[in-house]
Amino acid sequence: MKIMVTGGAGFIGANFLNQLVPALPQHRFINLDKLTYAANLGSLRGIESLPNYVLRRVDITDMDGVDGVFDEFDPDLVVHFAAESHVDRSIRGPREFIRTNIEGTFNLLEACRKRWSADDNRLFHHVSTDEVYGSLGDTGLFEETTSYDPSSPYSASKAASDHIVRAYHRTYGLPIKITNCSNNYGPMQFPEKLIPLMILNAVERKPLPIYGAGLNVRDWLYVEDHCEAIWAVIEKGRVGRTYNIGGNNEMQNIEVVDTLCKIVAEEQGSDVNELLALKQFVTDRPGHDLRYAIDATRRGYAKSAAGSERRLLARTFARRSNGTYRTKTGCRASVQAST
């Protein structure tokens, strides 16, 4: 099988490829990536020389470029990670989010529609986010049937892409599946995101900026568990359906920062109060959703893939993250060099 992975040099895409390329030598993997500021080819050094892996530098908003790589490889499966994904960046400059997340997804769907027939046994798998559902109150969980209510240009662009993917299934019979995940963390995450930013800043004794009062709640999902769940949905899920993937690990942002400070202090043998004093509460961002929480049990596949025994309690989650980032200041330098 020929598997095209878009955005495979990004955080989740690289973890997906590192997990599956060595494990599935009978399949050929084509990494389609524009190599933006958040991409890091260093994340793929372990697989770049394997015979079942190839990279093509293509911008998914370039229809000619997309057509060219589809003509070259004729994929059986497309796993679509490529997206602009940072909410703050979408507020400062939404245009690139509209182009990449909506137009780019449309181009990929068109390439599939023009080449695939209903009985080809091919699949377009679209990776999306729980942010499309908007914000929860103190209770409740997002289900696959929860109405969409996006708050930021980022989440609105992802919501639009979800709708377009479903429309291609209903209108053209294109075989699709969609997964909506909660907040990911883990190896090779770009340090503009909360967990790697807080760990690196704590290690380097830089300020720890926290929006508002730090009371916003997120459900944290380890990236490798997410990748396992995606593959389980690809193999076992029903065509045309949506599956939520969550970590069952809700924490307020302030809890995340405090826990990371404690773990970094333990690892370094330093005074935790020195790190806690670095916290800086800054003006909240516009449209900041209060709480996300995923019900990943309704369909079963995500739960069976990640496994309840692998769901991470707060302290395990913090130490696992810290082990990934605490000594990797070189990772920051290499990422900056690629921008």
Sequence and secondary structure as in RCSB ss.txt:
>XXXX:A:sequence
MKIMVTGGAGFIGANFLNQLVPALPQHRFINLDKLTYAANLGSLRGIESLPNYVLRRVDITDMDGVDGVFDEFDP
DLVVHFAAESHVDRSIRGPREFIRTNIEGTFNLLEACRKRWSADDNRLFHHVSTDEVYGSLGDTGLFEETTSYDP
SSPYSASKAASDHIVRAYHRTYGLPIKITNCSNNYGPMQFPEKLIPLMILNAVERKPLPIYGAGLNVRDWLYVED
HCEAIWAVIEKGRVGRTYNIGGNNEMQNIEVVDTLCKIVAEEQGSDVNELLALKQFVTDRPGHDLRYAIDATRRG
YAKSAAGSERRLLARTFARRSNGTYRTKTGCRASVQAST
>XXXX:A:secstr
 EEEEETTTSHHHHHHHHHHTTT TTSEEEEEE   TT  GGGGTTTTTSTTEEEEE  TT HHHHHHHHHHH  
SEEEE      HHHHHH  HHHIIIIIIIHHHHHHHHHHH  TTS  EEEEEEEGGGG    SS  B TT     
 SHHHHHHHHHHHHHHHHHHHH   EEEEEE EEE TT  TTSHHHHHHHHHHTT  EEEETTS  EEEEEEHHH
HHHHHHHHHHHS TT EEEE  S EEEHHHHHHHHHHHHHHHHT  HHHHHTTEEEE   TT  SB  B   SSS
HHHHHH GGG   HHHHHHHHHHHHTT HHHHHHHHHT 
